[in-house]
Amino acid sequence: MISPFIFLLSVSLVFFRLFPQVLRFLSGESKALLYVVGYIFALSMGFTSIANVYIGSDTRWLFTALSVGVLIVSLVVFRLSQGLKAHIVAVLISISSALIPFIYGPDDMELFSYEVSRGFFVVPIMMFVFLIVQIGYSKSPLWFYLVFRNFARDSGRYIWVILLLAITSGILVFATTLSMTITRSNLEKTLYKIGSDGRITLSNDQFYRSNYSLKNHQDKLIGNTQVATVTRIMRTDSKTGSTKLGHKFEFMAFDPTINNSWSRSDFSEQPMESILNKLNPISVDHQLVIPATATHIGVNLKFDNNYPNITTKIGLIDNKGKTFNLSLGRINSRGWTKAIVELPDDAFGPLKLLSIYISEPGYGPSGTSGSMEISDLFYVIDQAEFTVEEFNEFGRWGIIPSSVLSSDNMSILKNGGVKFNFGKYMNSSVRGIYWSEIGEFIPVIASNDFLRQTGLSIGDYSVIEIDNSIVIVRIVDRINFFSTITTTENSFLLADLDTTMFHLNLVKVNAASLINELVFTLKSDYSVADNARSGLSLRGSELLLLSEEIADLKGDVFLSIGLNILIYSIILITTFLACMGYLIHIVCNYRTSQRYFASLRMVGISKTQLYSSLITENLFLVFLGFIIGFWAGIEMCSHMVSSVVLPSDGKVVIPSPIISADWMFIGISFSFFIVVFAIIVLITAWNYSISNLGILSRTE
């Protein structure tokens, strides 16, 4: 907790030592600061180069030594030269010393020698600034020259007031910025947790009656006049590969076209909307459709052997997205067999063909290997057969993935039909082929942490396991964070829900039960929590409303009252100290400044020049003090915020807090001080201008 104040004290001490030298350098009266910086870089480069030679990494040490030598020569020439041309020659020599390491320096130098050499550019820049300052002051107005001459030759009288302004403004900026950062972080954590206006989590259809189902919640939300959109979400723990050793991560599938999840600019390198558009499925014109008037569906099959444990099935999907896995039974013949099955009555037609597959009890590499031939898929209407697919070409037929090491393959036969060779590996007891109307893989967006831990990159394919089922994904983009995903490691994949369900339906009968969340938005800015809750039976579920969470934040005693009282007290105290401190500075130096300006008036300086000189001098003091204080306050807050904005479990805060300055309070405080400052300076300048020069000359 004391680290910010130690930092502020360190800034004050460093400023106390450097301020006089910086002023003398900027006023063009002393080159000492330039020489100190130049020789420090030369010594640093020399010592690190010697260390690199000792460990054998610097193979071109002669060029390094030449660079250091040229830099020292430029400093000596700049010190001994008198005219402008000689100074320019010194600047050019200094630039050449900085270019040598970039042209001839080895890239494999260790111990940061190559990085230190970049500091050589600081020296010619400082030389150039010094020359510009000298030329500028020689042509500047008298009152402007006098101000910086006083700063350079009598900087001690200004240090304490600058430090006072820096400390008070630093504490004020630190307190207000920390308060604003805490408030914003708490709000963003709430937005991140819910992701929208409302969220229903942890729904389990299979364990409760239909009144508590996710579908029932969705229907009631759609029927609510306050609800604008409803998005289904599938969230589950997954892992890469098909073994237990795969990298574990969170898999989240949703509808990106109606997704309105809260996002922040640092969540991704590109706009989140454009990235999510890459998840949209590829539309396919050609589909294998079975008319609603069809009563049966069948296919001609031929196995290479008798497999008593293998059942052949056909997967279909209706217009409502409901899947049907129709069993053709066990084919106990090595010859061609026409297998026919009746279509379900509850299907909402027309139906689309999903897959043709075999099912065998077991999991992993426990299946029976073999092959089967498939020809002439057809449907029946009024006892007439109509062919849907003749298998004369691959078309969009793909193989259901079964393992990273899967040996399944298929080929087109010369006499028509397809031959499917299946190995021992199974995907949820399933092996077969499917019509990939939306592609053979799931486009996913990966988190940077997922890519770092798996070694994958954009464009790579990977096999992942979702609820004991294997699917193939392709990484299409990367992001840093996504709302509602709060895993500590932040390793996740995002996918389109319909595409994910399509691939999971190939091997899972109850794939729809994996959809376990709802996120919804409201039509207005306000949310009536009672109306939202009254129509939902939340047994086994949790309803999170953004309006309720924000109301809880505002009702927090510490955040709403205690923190504000503390901040207001700090603002009043620091503003009072800054105003009183500056007034004391003016009063203590009044007699000295009065005699100084009186002597200037005696030699002919006008009242306008007096006002200009006095106002410029004090403005520079205030500006410098406030700049140092503002920077110190922001730095103190950045060091402190990680200790204050911390969750109860001590884990990393997601999303990470962003330092946010409270410009309203800072602006009000600084404006009040500027008003007080202007009154003090104008009254002081007016007193100086009406001073009786005769009386002052006799008192001297």
ZIQUIJO-V902101 format. One record per helix or strand of 2 or more residues. SS is the DSSP state (helix for helix, strand for strand). FROM is the first residue (numbers start at 1). TO is the last residue. Records with the same first field share a line. If there is no record, write none. Layout:
BEGIN
SS->FROM-TO, FROM-TO
END
This chain:
BEGIN
helix->3-26, 32-55, 61-80, 84-104, 113-117, 120-138, 142-153, 156-194, 205-207, 210-212, 214-223, 265-267, 272-279, 448-454, 497-504, 511-514, 529-534, 546-554, 557-588, 590-602, 607-644, 663-689, 693-699
strand->198-201, 227-240, 248-254, 289-290, 296-303, 310-317, 323-329, 337-342, 351-360, 370-381, 384-389, 397-399, 409-412, 418-422, 426-427, 430-435, 442-447, 461-466, 469-479, 492-496, 515-522, 542-545
END
